Amino acid sequence: MPQSRSDRDPSEQQSSRPPAQTPGPAAPPPPLEEPRPAAEIGRTPPGTDALPGYDGTSTPAAGIEEPKRQVTRAGMIWAAVASALVVLVLLIVFILQNQELVQVKFFGLEGAVALGIALFIAAVGGGVLVAMAGAARIIQLRAAEHRRRVSATRRR
């Protein structure tokens, strides 16, 4: 018995018009997928739950883009810590390779220190000076902003 149009599967319904032919080169055939082990069939691979319309068994449709990754504080902290660890390892290597004793004089104090340690102390001293100058500027900007807010509330 023939099925009525409403009983058919929507994917089987066809338009009364023939499909439009577009000029140009034919689209390349879709890439062949490798067969998946039986244990993995039906499971969504980790990390693909966020992709709408992606069930993990095939490549995502052409119109579906992977969502943009969001930058989080935890991610930024992780990147900063990882970068700091790399710099620390390089610093340790530098200090270990520069163990020759050098004579250091500072405001009447005199002593022999390993070259790597002396340069490290000088670098930390320079960093402290830069941090102090930066802190002074931040305090100056915050005070100016505070004065601006107070004067704005008085005008109301």
Secondary structure, 3 states (H helix, E strand, C coil): CCCCHHHCCCCCCCCCCCCCCCCCCCCCCCCCCCCCCCCCCCCCCCCCCCCCCCCCCCCCCCCCCCCCCCCCHHHHHHHHHHHHHHHHHHHHHHHHHCCCEEEEEECCEEEEEEHHHHHHHHHHHHHHHHHHHHHHHHHHHHHHHHHHHHHHHHHC
